[in-house]
């Protein structure tokens, strides 16, 4: 008897800054159209927005899915290929965007924190094996011992699905794994980054972000 492979949940990771001249409309578009539009796609579970207090880009959008299959459906291709005029306008206002479609691996803890630390693991981590994934899960378990750290996730980009946005830098683009740490306070997020660094992870460029808001598929069903 053969065993079916485990289907990992997926996540769309979009990190960007915005043209300051049109930032108000950019955020209005995200909050009033874009997040809901994406979460309504079958297979999408939630859409969550963050704003950086430390990091190279100002806004992060995380869209969790049941699996990577959600990014290969006619509904997704329709939403991605037939943008509204408001979307077309604001996608062009993105500055230094970074788009990744990832499998979520090595999850520890549970819940969404008010604060998020984002650590890119670097080009040297590409092609990490199962042993490396186990190691990141062990790191997550260690970080959960810090008061205020509630969950961690390892994101592994899918090269075929992580096509760049129009304004994204193509030259030297690296699809390295990303480690997320959810925390209930900024201090806890910073403490987790420091601990990760002490345990051998290069956390010098870690970003710290604050939760803006989250929309879940269940919220749309209840509306």
Secondary structure, DSSP 8 states (H G I E B T S, - for coil): ---------EEEEEEEEE-GGGHHHHHHHIIIIIHHHHHTSTTEEEEEEEEEEESS-SEEEEEEESSGGGGGSHHHHHHHHS--HHHHHHHTTEEEEEEEEEEEEEEEE-S--SEEEEEE--GGGTT--HHHHHHHHHHHHHHTTSTTEEEEEEEEE-TTT----TTS--TT-----EEEEEESSHHHHHHHHHHHHHTT---TT-EEEEEEEEEEHHHHHH-
